[in-house]
């Protein structure tokens, strides 16, 4: 029952209690700094109360607490219980065998004064420190004093404070187990506490040392002022010294056991209690202890004037901000266009799965060997992350993917341009991102060259690749689109979904090839414009890129303008649209005999029903489910002249011819030939990118219908409450329903818990567009914006904002802020202000005079389509939706990217 530093680990772990076990651990790490000690295991205590028939008495006292509410009124009863238990323990004598055990302990320790300390099970754990709840006794000497102190330590486990602490923290009151440490007492010249972190601010890169003259009791109790030192953990630089006026110190009592307070000599009262060399020695000790425990420590130490001693250590129990571990950079500048705001778990899981599949296919296409793809899989399967319900790119993994292509230095800049990120990766970080262990070998360079050749082959054959893909896609799309999932059994829908995964999603090669071609060609165009034609302005590449045509993203807008023209040309139809609310228009059309126009609306929904706001979020409602937004789009377009778009296109083509002529006159014939080739390739890539992304919209629409169908069947079977609840499940959990891999089956409780979590996310401010995390991602982590801007804006006025100019034109008008499909979508010439857009927003464009977007890049849908229709547009405007409200009068310049708030 006696524990020593040489006892077996497993015996100590079970019977020593928290404080004694930590002393044992300390002996394994810094044995030379630990004062000699022994401990009585809690078995000794249990044998004492059993042999003396105290257990029934103690249990009887504890049961008096019953189910009492834990509040201040309980303390009086706890104090009475504590007094009775303490008296019973103190009045019960030790047997001769027990006394012999204490004598054997004292024979193994130095002939000096002793410290007797409590060590309870659960004490100094990761969750509960029990700080100040259990007793310690200093300046103890002789068997009788030690025995008395041991009893007091046992009794302190039943003190009113300890009982209250246990009740408050839901720690069991049954079988309280207390060990006791008997340790040599150091005649301390100085004492203190070393935190291997900053426990106040949660920083783990700092160490905090507090110190006093004399024994540490004055510091631990808070009775004395202390010196405080702040040290940078990595460099060991002393960052700050706060020297207190120290008038008193605690010392061992000269008249007997215990401690007393004495005055400090005048010359010591304002003197540093620790020298710089001593601080550094403590830092070394602290680092060694923290490294062993793997977590920041609260270390009590003292010095006898000759050396330091470590009395005890415990884990810091305050929440710490992580600054160690693997660094991840999260950015949603681009992906917010597809997944804006809160996104439910099933959509995130499906998107994460799709990204993984697509980029594995991309590597296969580029002749990356399967053994390399296997190495890359650890980041290919983690291209996305989710924070507070918002989807982010795990951006370092994207850089790793791009690094397999030759010309990484340029390609990573092209990627940043395409994504619209506001921060560029430093060369130091970028060069450290090696997807393979053999990144710098000659063999890898050869492999990279072959990848480049294959990429160039795709550049030459992209038209045929895309044509084949469109034929393949349409065959499968129409097959799955025609199925009615609304009343189909969930298991049957899931089989169709698995077939869709195998047939379509496993062959998504053409769109991803072109996305990378688009990234490279537009990046080259922008680079040539900056290098060869700086006098034409920073928006030259944007103006030139809109020279393409036949972009399918503009088709819904053109069709809405055509439908609005039909309405305007029929007085009765126009009156119906002007007077009826959007919710009644369909029924009014039926009642009033507008059968042909109803068929026009149905044809629109059949063609573009999956093109809705937030169309990539599977939980959203599309036009197949609710066609009312289509009516609002047509009502908005009634104020737009249908000829305006055609007139603009003619004017735009004329302006572009003049611009290209001016460029041709500026460049020599070689540069002119290169520039025209790059421009043609960029225009074609952008057009293909927009058109193939409509395929993505359609396939996501089919998946949405499937998932809603599965939700409906699960709701009919009362497995979940309603069809939309299925989107609170993860992608793996959806599979688990049909594959028998769910660890728990009560989906209603799981969904309810997720709904509560997402309700909290809705109330919280969105995470920043870019931040970093260290180690464990979600808990107590630092979120720091990476302040390395790509663009250096000139100083702006107090009422000015600036973003990336995307489509030229100067507009002055009133703002209309629209953030979600649930907002008022009516527009009549206002400047549309929003957080982000996707292709589903395009039907709003004809009714707006300008477009301002907080998030997005030069190749975002909003930018591409706005340029096609001549809508003045600026994207990437920081804090736009915080600074501007509906009704503000604005002046925007799509050439310079400047937005001026004229009045609020």
C-alpha positions in Angstrom: 0.0 0.0 0.0 3.1 2.3 0.0 3.9 3.9 -3.4 7.5 5.0 -4.3 9.0 6.4 -7.5 10.1 2.9 -8.3 6.6 1.3 -8.0 5.1 -0.4 -11.1 3.4 2.1 -13.4 0.0 0.3 -13.5 -0.2 0.0 -9.7 0.6 3.7 -9.3 -1.9 4.7 -11.9 -4.7 2.8 -10.2 -4.0 3.5 -6.5 -2.0 6.7 -6.3 -4.6 9.4 -7.0 -4.0 12.4 -9.4 -1.4 14.3 -7.5 0.8 11.3 -6.5 0.5 9.8 -10.0 1.8 13.1 -11.4 4.7 13.0 -9.0 5.5 9.5 -10.2 5.3 10.7 -13.8 7.5 13.7 -13.0 10.1 11.3 -11.6 10.3 9.6 -15.0 11.0 12.9 -16.7 12.8 15.2 -14.3 13.8 12.9 -11.4 16.7 15.2 -10.4 14.2 18.1 -9.8 11.6 16.2 -7.7 12.0 16.2 -3.9 12.0 12.7 -2.4 8.6 11.4 -1.6 6.4 8.4 -0.8 2.7 7.9 -0.9 0.0 5.9 0.9 -2.4 4.4 -1.7 -6.1 5.0 -1.4 -6.3 1.3 -0.4 -4.7 2.3 2.9 -7.6 4.8 3.4 -10.2 2.2 2.4 -8.7 -0.4 4.8 -8.7 2.2 7.6 -12.4 3.1 7.3 -13.5 -0.6 6.7 -11.5 -1.9 9.7 -12.9 0.8 12.0 -16.4 0.4 10.6 -16.6 4.1 9.3 -18.0 3.3 5.9 -21.6 3.0 6.9 -21.3 6.2 9.0 -19.8 8.1 6.0 -22.4 6.7 3.6 -25.2 7.7 5.9 -23.9 11.2 6.1 -23.6 11.5 2.3 -27.1 10.2 1.7 -28.5 13.2 3.6 -27.6 15.4 0.7 -30.1 13.4 -1.4 -31.3 15.1 -4.6 -30.7 18.7 -3.3 -30.2 21.5 -5.7 -26.6 22.6 -5.9 -26.7 26.2 -4.7 -25.4 28.4 -1.9 -28.2 27.2 0.5 -26.7 23.7 0.4 -23.4 24.8 1.9 -24.7 25.0 5.5 -25.8 21.3 5.4 -22.5 20.3 3.8 -20.5 22.0 6.5 -22.4 20.0 9.2 -21.9 16.8 7.3 -18.2 17.6 6.9 -17.7 18.4 10.6 -19.2 15.0 11.6 -17.1 13.0 9.1 -13.9 14.9 10.1 -14.5 14.3 13.8 -15.1 10.6 13.3 -11.9 10.2 11.2 -9.7 12.2 13.6 -11.0 10.3 16.7 -10.2 6.9 15.2 -6.6 5.8 16.1 -4.1 4.1 13.8 -3.3 0.5 14.5 0.2 -0.6 15.3 0.6 -2.0 11.8 -0.6 1.3 10.2 1.9 3.2 12.5 4.7 0.9 11.4 3.9 1.7 7.7 4.3 5.4 8.4 7.5 4.8 10.3 8.9 2.9 7.3 8.0 5.8 5.0 9.8 8.3 7.2 12.9 6.0 7.3 13.2 6.3 3.5 13.0 10.1 3.4 15.6 12.7 4.4 15.6 13.8 8.1 13.9 17.1 7.4 10.6 18.8 7.7 7.9 17.3 5.5 4.9 18.2 3.4 1.8 16.0 3.6 -0.5 16.4 0.7 -3.9 15.0 -0.4 -4.1 13.1 -3.7 -7.6 12.1 -4.6 -8.7 10.0 -7.6 -10.0 12.4 -10.3 -7.7 15.2 -8.9 -5.5 17.0 -11.4 -7.2 15.3 -14.3 -7.7 16.9 -17.7 -11.2 18.0 -16.7 -11.1 18.6 -12.9 -8.2 20.2 -11.0 -9.7 20.1 -7.5 -7.5 23.2 -7.0 -7.8 24.4 -3.4 -10.4 21.8 -2.5 -8.1 19.3 -0.6 -5.7 20.0 2.2 -1.9 20.1 2.4 0.2 20.5 5.5 3.7 21.9 5.6 6.5 21.9 8.2 5.5 18.5 9.5 8.0 16.4 11.6 7.7 13.2 13.6 5.4 10.2 13.3 2.6 11.7 15.3 2.4 14.9 13.3 2.5 12.9 10.0 -0.4 10.6 11.2 -2.5 13.6 12.2 -1.8 15.3 8.9 -2.7 12.1 7.0 -6.1 12.0 8.8 -6.7 15.6 8.0 -6.0 15.0 4.3 -8.5 12.1 4.3 -11.1 14.3 6.1 -10.5 17.2 3.6 -12.0 14.9 0.9 -15.3 15.4 2.8 -15.0 19.1 3.4 -17.9 21.2 2.4 -15.9 22.7 -0.4 -14.9 19.3 -1.8 -18.4 18.0 -1.6 -19.8 21.1 -3.2 -17.2 20.8 -6.0 -18.1 17.2 -6.7 -21.8 17.9 -6.8 -21.4 20.9 -9.1 -19.2 18.9 -11.5 -21.3 15.8 -11.3 -18.5 13.7 -9.7 -19.7 10.7 -7.7 -19.8 11.0 -3.9 -19.7 7.3 -3.5 -16.4 5.6 -2.5 -14.3 8.8 -2.4 -10.8 7.5 -2.7 -7.9 9.6 -1.3 -4.2 8.8 -1.3 -1.7 10.9 0.7 1.8 12.1 -0.3 4.6 12.5 2.3 7.4 14.5 0.7 10.6 16.2 1.8 9.8 19.9 2.4 12.2 22.2 0.6 13.3 25.2 2.7 12.3 27.5 -0.2 14.2 30.7 -0.8 11.7 31.4 -3.6 8.7 29.6 -5.0 6.2 29.9 -7.8 4.1 28.6 -10.6 5.2 28.0 -14.2 2.4 27.8 -16.9 3.7 26.4 -20.1 1.1 28.5 -21.9 -0.8 31.8 -21.3 -3.9 30.5 -19.4 -5.6 33.8 -19.5 -5.5 34.5 -23.2 -5.3 30.8 -24.2 -2.0 31.2 -26.1 0.2 28.2 -26.2 3.2 30.0 -27.7 3.9 31.8 -24.4 5.1 30.7 -21.0 4.1 32.5 -17.8 6.2 32.4 -14.6 4.9 33.8 -11.3 7.2 33.9 -8.3 7.4 35.0 -4.7 10.0 34.9 -2.0 9.6 32.1 0.5 7.1 29.2 0.3 4.6 29.0 -2.5 1.5 29.0 -0.2 1.3 32.8 -0.4 1.1 32.6 -4.2 -1.3 29.7 -4.4 -3.6 31.2 -1.9 -3.5 34.6 -3.6 -2.5 36.4 -0.4 0.8 37.8 -1.7 1.8 39.9 -4.7 4.1 38.1 -7.1 6.6 38.9 -9.9 5.4 37.8 -13.3 7.5 37.0 -16.4 6.3 36.3 -20.0 8.5 34.2 -22.2 8.3 33.3 -25.8 8.2 29.5 -25.8 10.0 28.9 -29.1 12.8 31.5 -28.9 13.0 31.6 -25.0 13.1 35.4 -25.2 11.8 37.1 -22.1 9.1 39.4 -23.5 7.9 41.1 -20.3 8.7 41.5 -16.6 6.3 42.7 -14.0 8.1 43.2 -10.7 5.7 43.5 -7.7 6.4 45.2 -4.4 6.9 42.2 -2.1 6.6 43.1 1.6 5.9 39.6 3.0 6.7 35.9 2.5 5.6 32.6 3.9 8.1 30.4 5.7 8.0 27.3 7.8 6.9 28.1 11.3 9.8 28.3 13.7 7.6 27.5 16.7 6.2 24.2 15.4 4.4 22.6 12.4 2.7 24.8 9.8 3.8 28.0 8.2 3.9 31.7 9.1 4.1 35.1 7.4 7.2 37.2 8.0 8.3 40.6 6.6 10.7 40.6 3.7 14.1 42.4 4.0 13.9 45.9 2.4 16.6 45.1 -0.2 14.5 42.1 -1.5 11.1 43.8 -1.6 11.6 45.3 -5.1 14.3 43.0 -6.4 13.6 40.5 -9.2 12.8 37.2 -7.5 14.3 35.4 -10.6 17.3 36.2 -12.7 17.3 35.8 -16.5 19.4 32.7 -16.2 16.9 31.2 -13.7 14.0 32.0 -15.9 15.6 30.2 -18.8 16.3 27.2 -16.6 12.7 27.1 -15.6 11.6 27.3 -19.2 13.8 24.3 -20.1 12.3 22.3 -17.2 8.8 23.3 -18.3 9.4 22.4 -21.9 10.7 19.0 -20.9 7.6 18.3 -18.7 5.1 19.6 -21.3 6.7 17.5 -24.0 6.3 14.4 -21.8 2.6 15.1 -21.0 1.8 16.4 -24.5 -0.3 19.2 -23.1 0.4 22.6 -21.4 1.1 22.2 -17.7 0.6 24.2 -14.5 3.8 23.5 -12.6 4.5 24.3 -9.0 8.3 24.8 -8.3 10.6 26.2 -5.6 14.3 26.9 -5.1 16.4 26.4 -2.0 19.0 28.8 -3.3 21.1 26.0 -4.8 18.7 24.4 -7.4 15.2 24.3 -8.5 12.7 21.7 -7.3 9.4 20.7 -9.0 6.7 20.0 -6.4 3.8 19.1 -8.7 2.3 19.5 -12.1 -1.2 19.4 -13.5 -2.7 20.0 -17.0 -4.0 23.5 -17.6 -7.8 23.3 -17.5 -8.6 26.6 -19.2 -9.4 26.6 -22.9 -6.3 27.1 -25.0 -6.0 28.4 -28.5 -4.0 26.0 -30.7 -1.0 27.3 -32.4 0.8 24.0 -32.9 0.1 21.0 -35.1 -0.6 20.9 -38.8 -1.5 24.2 -40.4 -4.5 24.4 -42.6 -5.6 27.4 -44.7 -9.3 27.8 -45.4 -10.7 30.0 -48.1 -14.2 30.4 -49.6 -13.6 33.3 -52.0 -14.6 31.0 -54.9 -16.7 28.2 -53.5 -19.1 30.7 -51.8 -20.5 31.2 -55.3 -21.7 27.7 -55.3 -22.4 27.1 -51.6 -23.3 30.5 -50.1 -24.3 30.8 -46.4 -25.2 27.8 -44.3 -25.0 24.5 -46.1 -26.6 21.4 -44.7 -24.5 18.2 -44.0 -25.8 16.0 -46.8 -24.9 18.7 -49.4 -21.5 19.1 -48.0 -20.8 15.4 -47.9 -22.0 14.9 -51.5 -19.9 17.9 -52.7 -16.8 16.5 -50.9 -17.4 13.1 -52.5 -17.8 14.7 -56.0 -14.6 16.8 -55.7 -12.7 13.7 -54.6 -13.9 11.7 -57.5 -13.4 14.4 -60.1 -9.8 15.2 -59.2 -8.8 11.6 -59.0 -10.1 11.3 -62.5 -8.1 14.5 -63.5 -4.9 12.9 -62.2 -5.6 9.7 -64.1 -6.1 11.7 -67.3 -2.7 13.4 -66.8 -1.0 10.0 -66.7 -0.2 10.3 -63.0 0.6 6.7 -61.9 -1.8 5.0 -59.6 0.8 4.6 -56.9 1.2 8.4 -56.9 -2.5 9.0 -56.9 -2.7 6.7 -53.9 -0.1 8.9 -52.1 -2.1 12.0 -53.1 -5.4 10.6 -51.9 -4.9 11.9 -48.4 -5.4 15.5 -49.7 -7.6 14.7 -52.8 -10.3 13.4 -50.5 -10.1 16.6 -48.4 -10.4 19.4 -50.9 -13.3 20.8 -48.9 -14.0 21.5 -45.2 -17.0 22.9 -43.3 -16.9 25.5 -40.5 -20.1 26.6 -38.7 -22.1 25.2 -41.6 -20.1 27.2 -44.2 -18.1 25.3 -46.9 -14.5 26.2 -47.5 -11.7 25.1 -49.8 -8.8 23.4 -47.9 -6.7 25.7 -50.0 -3.2 24.1 -49.4 -4.6 20.9 -51.0 -5.5 22.8 -54.1 -2.0 24.1 -54.4 -0.7 20.6 -54.0 -2.9 19.4 -56.8 -1.7 22.3 -59.1 1.9 21.5 -58.3 1.8 18.3 -60.3 1.6 20.5 -63.4 4.8 22.0 -64.8 5.2 25.8 -64.1 3.9 25.7 -60.6 5.0 29.3 -59.8 2.8 30.7 -62.6 0.0 28.1 -62.3 -0.6 28.8 -58.6 -1.0 32.5 -59.5 -3.4 31.6 -62.3 -5.4 29.5 -59.8 -5.5 32.4 -57.3 -6.9 34.6 -60.1 -9.5 32.1 -61.1 -10.6 31.6 -57.5 -10.7 35.3 -56.8 -8.7 34.9 -53.6 -7.6 38.1 -51.9 -4.4 36.5 -50.6 -1.4 35.0 -52.3 0.6 32.2 -50.9 4.2 33.1 -50.0 7.0 31.4 -51.9 8.2 29.8 -48.7 4.9 28.0 -48.1 4.3 27.3 -51.7 7.6 25.6 -52.2 7.1 23.4 -49.2 3.9 21.9 -50.6 5.2 18.7 -52.2 2.6 16.2 -53.1 5.2 13.4 -53.2 8.2 12.5 -51.1 10.2 12.3 -54.3 9.1 15.8 -55.5 12.5 17.1 -56.3 13.9 14.0 -58.0 14.8 13.8 -61.7 12.2 11.1 -62.2 9.4 13.4 -60.9 10.6 16.2 -63.2 10.3 13.7 -66.1 6.8 12.7 -64.9 5.9 16.4 -64.7 7.1 17.0 -68.2 4.8 14.1 -69.4 1.9 15.6 -67.5 2.6 18.8 -69.3 2.5 17.0 -72.7 -0.8 15.4 -71.9 -2.2 18.8 -70.8 -1.1 20.3 -74.1 -2.8 17.4 -75.9 -6.1 18.3 -74.1 -5.6 21.9 -75.2 -5.5 20.8 -78.8 -8.5 18.4 -78.6 -10.8 20.1 -76.0 -13.6 20.7 -78.6 -13.9 17.0 -79.4 -13.6 16.0 -75.7 -16.4 18.3 -74.7 -18.6 17.3 -77.7 -18.3 13.6 -76.7 -19.0 14.5 -73.1 -22.1 16.4 -73.9 -23.5 13.5 -76.0 -22.7 11.1 -73.2 -24.1 13.4 -70.5 -27.4 14.1 -72.2 -28.1 10.4 -72.7 -27.8 9.7 -69.0 -29.3 12.9 -67.8 -32.6 12.5 -69.7 -32.8 8.9 -68.4 -32.7 9.9 -64.8 -34.5 13.2 -65.3 -37.7 11.4 -66.5 -38.0 9.3 -63.4 -40.5 10.4 -60.8 -38.9 10.0 -57.4 -41.6 11.6 -55.3 -43.4 8.3 -54.4 -40.7 5.8 -55.3 -39.4 3.6 -52.5 -36.3 4.9 -50.9 -34.3 1.7 -51.5 -35.1 1.9 -55.3 -34.1 5.6 -55.4 -30.8 4.8 -53.8 -30.1 2.1 -56.4 -30.7 4.8 -59.1 -28.4 7.1 -57.2 -25.6 4.5 -57.2 -26.0 4.0 -60.9 -25.8 7.7 -61.4 -22.6 7.8 -59.4 -21.1 5.0 -61.5 -22.2 6.2 -64.9 -22.1 10.0 -64.8 -20.1 11.2 -61.8 -17.3 8.7 -62.5 -16.9 10.2 -66.0 -16.7 13.9 -65.3 -13.5 14.4 -67.1 -14.2 17.0 -69.8 -15.4 19.8 -67.5 -12.5 19.4 -65.1 -10.0 19.4 -68.0 -11.4 22.6 -69.4 -11.5 24.2 -65.9 -7.8 23.9 -65.7 -7.4 25.1 -69.3 -9.5 28.1 -68.4 -7.3 28.7 -65.4 -4.1 28.7 -67.5 -5.4 30.6 -70.5 -7.1 33.4 -68.6 -4.1 33.6 -66.3 -1.8 34.0 -69.4 -4.1 36.6 -70.9 -4.1 38.6 -67.7 -0.3 38.3 -67.4 0.2 39.5 -71.0 -2.1 42.4 -70.5 -0.2 43.5 -67.4 3.2 43.1 -69.0 2.6 44.3 -72.6 -0.4 46.6 -72.3 -0.4 48.3 -68.9 -1.6 51.6 -70.3 -5.0 50.0 -71.2 -5.8 49.6 -67.5 -6.1 46.7 -65.1 -9.5 45.6 -66.4 -8.3 45.0 -69.9 -8.4 41.2 -69.6 -12.0 41.4 -68.3 -13.2 43.6 -71.2 -11.6 41.3 -73.8 -12.8 38.0 -72.3 -16.5 38.8 -73.0 -15.9 38.5 -76.7 -17.3 35.0 -76.7 -20.9 34.0 -77.5 -23.4 31.2 -77.0 -22.9 31.0 -73.3 -25.7 28.8 -72.0 -25.8 30.6 -68.7 -27.4 33.6 -70.4 -30.2 31.5 -72.0 -32.5 31.7 -69.0 -32.2 35.4 -69.0 -32.9 35.7 -72.7 -35.9 33.4 -72.3 -37.3 35.5 -69.5 -37.0 38.6 -71.6 -38.8 36.8 -74.4 -41.6 35.8 -72.0 -41.8 39.3 -70.6 -42.2 40.6 -74.2 -45.2 38.2 -74.7 -46.8 39.6 -71.6 -46.2 43.2 -72.6 -47.8 42.6 -76.0 -51.0 41.3 -74.5 -52.9 43.9 -72.4 -55.0 41.4 -70.5 -51.9 39.3 -69.7 -49.9 42.3 -68.7 -52.7 43.5 -66.4 -52.8 40.0 -64.8 -49.1 40.1 -64.1 -49.3 43.7 -62.7 -52.2 43.1 -60.3 -51.9 39.5 -59.2 -49.3 38.4 -56.6 -46.8 35.8 -57.9 -48.4 33.1 -55.8 -51.7 33.5 -57.7 -50.5 34.0 -61.3 -50.4 30.3 -62.3 -54.0 29.8 -61.2 -55.2 33.0 -62.8 -53.6 32.0 -66.1 -55.5 28.8 -66.0 -58.8 30.4 -65.1 -58.5 33.1 -67.7 -57.6 30.7 -70.5 -53.9 31.6 -71.1 -53.2 28.0 -72.0 -50.5 28.8 -74.5 -48.6 31.0 -72.1 -48.9 28.4 -69.4 -47.3 26.0 -71.8 -44.5 28.5 -72.4 -43.9 28.6 -68.6 -43.9 24.8 -68.4 -41.4 24.7 -71.2 -39.1 27.1 -69.4 -39.3 25.0 -66.2 -38.6 21.8 -68.2 -35.5 23.4 -69.7 -34.2 25.5 -66.8 -36.1 24.2 -63.7 -32.9 23.2 -61.9 -31.4 26.6 -62.5 -32.3 28.3 -59.2 -30.7 30.5 -56.7 -28.3 28.5 -54.5 -28.7 25.7 -57.1 -25.7 23.7 -55.8 -27.2 23.4 -52.4 -29.3 20.2 -52.6 -31.6 21.3 -49.7 -32.8 24.3 -51.7 -36.1 24.4 -53.6 -35.8 24.5 -57.4 -38.4 25.7 -60.0 -39.7 22.1 -60.4 -40.7 22.2 -56.8 -41.8 25.8 -56.6 -42.0 27.9 -59.8 -43.1 31.1 -58.1 -39.7 32.8 -58.5 -40.1 32.5 -62.3 -43.2 34.7 -62.1 -41.2 37.4 -60.1 -38.4 37.3 -62.6 -40.9 37.9 -65.4 -42.6 40.7 -63.5 -39.1 42.3 -62.9 -38.3 42.1 -66.6 -41.5 44.0 -67.7 -39.7 47.3 -67.2 -36.8 46.2 -69.4 -36.8 46.8 -73.2 -36.2 43.5 -74.9 -34.1 45.2 -77.5 -31.6 46.5 -74.9 -29.6 43.3 -74.7 -29.4 43.0 -78.5 -28.4 46.6 -78.8 -25.7 46.2 -76.2 -24.3 43.1 -77.9 -23.9 45.0 -81.1 -22.3 47.9 -79.3 -20.0 45.6 -77.3 -18.8 43.9 -80.5 -18.0 47.2 -82.1 -16.1 48.4 -79.0 -14.2 45.2 -78.8 -13.2 45.5 -82.5 -11.9 49.0 -81.8 -10.1 47.8 -78.7 -8.5 44.9 -80.4 -7.4 47.2 -83.3 -5.8 49.6 -80.8 -4.0 46.7 -79.2 -2.8 45.4 -82.6 -1.3 48.8 -83.4 0.5 48.8 -80.0 2.1 45.3 -80.4 4.6 44.0 -82.9 3.5 41.3 -85.2 5.0 38.4 -83.1 3.4 39.7 -79.9 0.2 40.4 -81.7 0.0 36.8 -83.0 0.7 35.4 -79.5 -1.8 37.8 -77.9 -4.6 36.9 -80.3 -4.0 33.2 -79.8 -4.1 33.5 -76.1 -7.2 35.6 -76.2 -9.0 33.2 -78.5 -8.1 30.2 -76.3 -9.2 32.1 -73.1 -12.6 33.1 -74.7 -13.2 29.5 -75.8 -12.3 28.1 -72.4 -14.6 30.5 -70.6 -17.5 29.7 -72.9 -17.0 25.9 -72.5 -16.6 26.3 -68.7 -20.0 28.1 -68.4 -21.7 25.6 -70.7 -20.4 22.5 -69.0 -21.2 23.9 -65.6 -24.9 23.9 -66.6 -24.4 20.1 -66.9 -23.3 20.2 -63.2 -26.5 22.2 -62.4 -28.6 19.6 -64.0 -27.0 16.6 -62.4 -27.2 18.2 -59.0 -30.9 18.9 -59.8 -31.5 15.2 -60.4 -29.6 14.3 -57.2 -31.8 16.9 -55.3 -34.9 15.2 -56.6 -33.5 11.8 -55.5 -32.6 12.9 -52.0 -36.0 14.6 -51.5 -37.6 11.4 -52.7 -35.6 9.4 -50.2 -36.6 11.9 -47.5 -40.3 11.6 -48.4 -40.2 7.8 -48.1 -38.3 7.9 -44.8 -40.9 10.4 -43.5 -43.8 8.1 -44.6 -42.1 5.3 -42.7 -41.8 7.7 -39.7 -38.0 7.2 -39.6 -37.6 11.0 -39.9 -40.2 13.7 -39.4 -40.3 15.4 -42.9 -38.6 15.0 -46.3 -36.2 17.9 -45.8 -34.8 16.4 -42.6 -32.8 14.0 -44.8 -30.3 16.8 -45.5 -29.3 16.9 -41.9 -27.7 13.5 -42.3 -24.2 13.1 -43.5 -23.4 11.5 -46.9 -22.0 8.4 -45.1 -25.1 8.2 -42.9 -27.3 8.2 -46.0 -25.3 5.3 -47.4 -25.5 3.6 -44.0 -29.3 3.5 -44.1 -29.2 1.2 -47.1 -25.8 -0.5 -46.5 -26.2 -1.4 -42.9 -23.3 0.7 -41.5 -25.2 3.1 -39.2 -23.7 2.9 -35.6 -27.0 4.3 -34.2 -30.4 4.2 -35.7 -32.4 6.9 -34.0 -32.2 9.4 -36.8 -34.8 11.7 -35.3 -32.6 12.5 -32.3 -29.6 12.8 -34.5 -31.4 15.2 -36.8 -32.8 17.2 -33.9 -29.3 17.7 -32.5 -28.0 18.9 -35.9 -30.9 21.3 -36.2 -30.0 22.8 -32.9 -26.4 23.1 -33.9 -27.3 24.8 -37.3 -29.7 27.1 -35.5 -26.7 28.4 -33.5 -24.7 28.8 -36.7 -27.5 30.9 -38.2 -27.3 33.3 -35.3 -23.5 33.6 -35.4 -21.5 35.8 -37.6 -20.1 34.0 -40.6 -16.4 32.9 -40.3 -14.0 35.2 -42.3 -13.4 34.5 -46.0 -9.9 33.2 -45.2 -8.4 31.9 -41.9 -5.9 29.4 -40.6 -6.2 26.6 -38.1 -3.7 24.5 -36.2 -3.8 20.9 -35.2 -7.3 19.9 -33.9 -9.5 22.0 -36.2 -12.7 23.0 -34.4 -11.9 23.4 -30.7 -10.2 26.5 -29.2 -8.4 27.2 -32.4 -7.1 30.5 -33.6 -8.7 32.0 -36.6 -6.5 34.6 -38.1 -7.1 36.4 -41.4 -3.9 36.0 -43.5 -3.2 39.7 -44.2 -1.2 39.3 -47.4 -3.4 41.0 -50.0 -2.9 40.4 -53.7 -4.3 43.8 -54.5 -2.9 47.0 -52.9 -5.7 49.5 -53.1 -5.0 53.2 -53.0 -6.3 55.0 -49.9 -10.1 55.2 -50.0 -12.4 57.9 -48.7 -14.6 57.2 -45.7 -17.6 56.6 -48.0 -15.8 54.5 -50.6 -15.3 50.8 -51.2 -13.3 49.0 -53.8 -13.4 45.6 -55.4 -12.3 43.9 -58.6 -13.7 45.7 -61.7 -15.4 43.1 -63.9 -17.7 44.8 -66.3 -17.3 48.5 -67.2 -19.9 51.3 -66.8 -20.6 54.1 -64.4 -24.0 53.9 -62.6 -25.6 56.1 -60.0 -28.7 54.8 -58.4 -30.4 53.3 -55.3 -29.2 50.0 -53.9 -31.3 46.9 -53.4 -29.7 44.3 -51.1 -30.8 40.7 -51.8 -29.0 37.9 -49.9 -31.3 34.8 -50.2 -34.1 33.4 -52.4 -36.4 34.2 -49.5 -35.8 38.0 -49.7 -37.9 40.3 -51.7 -36.7 39.6 -55.3 -38.5 42.6 -57.0 -36.2 44.8 -58.9 -36.8 47.8 -61.2 -33.5 49.4 -62.1 -31.8 49.4 -58.7 -28.2 48.5 -58.2 -28.2 44.9 -57.0 -26.1 44.3 -53.9 -25.4 40.8 -52.6 -22.9 38.6 -50.8 -22.4 36.1 -53.6 -24.1 34.9 -56.7 -24.5 31.7 -58.7 -26.1 31.1 -62.2 -29.6 31.0 -60.5 -29.3 34.8 -59.9 -28.9 35.6 -63.6 -32.7 36.1 -64.2 -32.4 39.1 -61.9 -29.7 40.8 -64.0 -31.9 42.4 -66.7 -33.9 44.3 -64.0 -30.8 45.8 -62.3 -28.7 48.8 -63.4 -25.5 47.5 -61.8 -24.2 44.6 -59.8 -22.0 44.7 -56.6 -20.9 41.4 -55.1 -19.0 40.9 -51.8 -17.4 37.6 -52.8 -16.3 36.2 -56.1 -13.5 36.4 -58.7 -13.0 37.5 -62.3 -14.1 34.2 -63.6 -17.2 33.8 -61.4 -20.5 33.3 -63.0 -21.6 36.8 -62.0 -18.6 38.3 -63.7 -18.8 36.3 -66.9 -22.5 36.7 -67.5 -22.5 40.4 -66.5 -19.8 41.1 -69.1 -21.9 39.3 -71.7 -24.9 41.4 -71.1 -23.1 44.7 -70.4 -24.2 45.0 -66.8 -21.7 47.2 -64.9 -20.2 44.8 -62.2 -17.7 44.9 -59.4 -16.9 41.8 -57.3 -14.8 41.0 -54.3 -15.8 44.1 -52.3 -14.8 43.6 -48.7 -17.6 44.3 -46.1 -20.0 45.3 -48.8 -23.2 43.9 -47.2 -22.2 45.3 -43.8 -21.7 48.8 -45.2 -24.6 49.1 -47.6 -28.3 48.7 -46.9 -31.3 48.8 -49.2 -32.2 52.3 -50.2 -28.6 53.7 -50.1 -27.7 55.9 -53.0 -24.5 54.7 -54.7 -22.2 55.6 -57.5 -20.3 52.7 -59.0 -17.5 52.5 -61.6 -17.1 49.2 -63.2 -13.9 50.3 -64.8 -12.0 51.3 -61.6 -13.9 49.0 -59.1 -14.7 52.1 -56.9 -18.1 52.2 -55.1 -19.1 55.5 -53.5 -21.9 55.8 -50.9 -23.5 59.1 -51.7 -26.0 59.0 -48.8 -27.3 56.3 -46.4 
